[in-house]
Structures are given as structure tokens and as C-alpha cells.
């Protein structure tokens, strides 16, 4: 992994923890939807995780008798994973800038995500230019696909 100021030295595929992630993206709790980077390939892919706990603020009202992670927050986790991929691939190029969602296509939700689940986000670059990226995103729990989408982001 490249030497990025403020990020500890890592070996290929070594885990980055939440403290490292917070140095790479502008999001802050309670709106951080990833907590680890478990794999990174500078040629265009990343895997991140989110451990869903009963203490998540969004579960208080979604739904009180049957807590389920909202699909839009699963998509947000995909987008945050993509932002970390962009930042790591471009030597922390997000510093002082922001990546914004510009599109979500072909989003599908296949299974509920509930407290106790560990989401694994797999993100792969499909197309990229200096200002726009298009990525394939898949979320799995226990190796089973729970959501997928094609997401686009622009750098501002």
C-alpha cells in the first residue's frame, strides 16, 4: 500500500481499522457505514466490512419490533467503501475534497441485514476518469449476496 500521510505502514491486504478509515473519508459517526478494510488492490478493487450491532441508531425506528438495516444505508456503505478505494488509489486525493454519489443503477436487495450480521462490501472499478468513477458494488453476509448495485461518483 502506498505511503499516505497519517496512515500507518501496511503490508498488502493488511486490515485498515476504523481510525485509518476516518483519516480517509469525511464521514463521522453515526454515519460511518464501514469499520474495516480487509483487502485493497490499487488496480481497482477493495473489500470493506461493517459489523451491524443492535446499538445502531438507525435500528431504533427501522423497525422497533424487527430491526433491519435500511437498504439505503447498505448502499451508503458501498459508496463509503468506494471513497476509501479512491483515496487509497490516489495517494489520499480526497484530502480537502469530497466524492459525491452521482448515480445508483441496478440496485437489488436480496436479503435482510439484521443485528449480528457482518456485511462484506466488494467494490470493483468498471470505468474511471479524473473526475468520475463507475463501480460495481456487492454486499454479502456469510458469503451470500444481500445487495448489489452499480454506483457512480464524482470528485468535487
N, C-alpha and C positions, 0 to 999 in steps of 0.2 A: 504494500500500500504506500502511496506517496507520502512524503513528509509534509503534513499540514500543520501550520502553527496552532498550538493548543491541543492537538490530538496526539495522544501517546503513540509511541512506535508500536507497530503491529506486524505480525507475520501474515503471509497470505491466508485468508479465510479465518483469521482470529476474530473473535467476537468483539464488537464495539458495544459498550454499555450505554445506559441512558445518559450518563454525564457527557460522553463523547457525542451522542446524538444531539443533545441540547446545544452543543457548540456549532453544529452544522445546519440546524434549521431554526426558523424564528418562532415556532410554536412553543407554548408553555402549558404546563398542567393547569387545568384538567383537560386541555385539548390536544395532548400528545397521544397519538394513537399507535405508536411503536415504542418498544422498550429495548430492543437489541438488534444489532446487525450480526447475522450469523454467517453470511457469505457475501463477498464482493468481488466482482470481476470488472476491471477498468475498461474492458471491451464492451460493456453494456448490460450488465445484469447485477442484481442484488437480491438477497433474501433477508427479510427482517421478521421479527416476531412481536406479538402483543399478547400478554397474558391477561385474560379477561377475569376480573375479580368481582365479587358481589359488592364491593365498595365503590364501583364506578359510579360517578354522579349521574350519568345518563340512564342507569338502570332503575333509579328511584321512580321514574314515571313511565318507563318503557319495558315492561308493564309491571305494575306493583305485584300482581299475583303470579306472573310468569316472566321473569326478567330475560329480555332478549336484546342483544346488541343491535342498534339500528343499522340497517344496510348502508345508509349514507355515511356512517362512521367507519364502516369497513372500507368503503371507497376512499374516505379521507386517509385511512391508514395506508392504502395503496399509494395515494398521492404523496404522503409524507415519506414513504419509502423511496419513491421516485426522486423527491427533493434531495434525500441523502445520497442517492446514486449520482445525481447531477453534481452535487457538491464534491463528493469524493473523486469523481471522474475528471473534474475540472479544477483541482487544487483549491478547494474551498471557494469556488467562484460565487457562491451565494452570499458571501460576506458583504454586507451593505446593500444587497439586492434581495428580491423576492421572486420565487417561482409561483405562478398562479395557474390554477386549473383553467383550461380553455375549452375542454370538451370531455365528455364521457360518452362512449359509444358501446353498444352491445353489452351493457351491464346485465348480468344474470345473478340471481341469488338462489342457491340450491338447497341450503340447509340453515337452520337457526344456529346462531352463535350465542352461547349461554355462559354464565359464570363457571369458571373451572376450565374453560376451553383455552387452548394456546393456538392463536392464529399464526400461520406462517405465510407471509406475503412473498411471492416470487414476481419480480419485475424484470422485464426484458425490453430493451430499446428496439423499436421497429424502424423508426426514422428519426433523424435529428438534423438540426441546423443550428446556427449560432444562437438563435432566439427561440426556437420551438422544438419540443421533443414529443414524439408519439410513442406510447409504450403499451405493451401487453402486460396485464396485471392479473394474477391469480391468487386467491386466498384459500388456504386449506386448514383443516383441523384434523388431526390424527391421520394425515395423508389423504383425506377425502376433500374434494373441491367443495367449498361453501359459497364462493363468489368469484366472478371474473368480469373483466371489463377491458376496453381499450381506452386509455386516458391520454389526453394531450395537455401540455403545459407550456406556458410562455414565460420568459425571463424578463422582468421589468427592473 
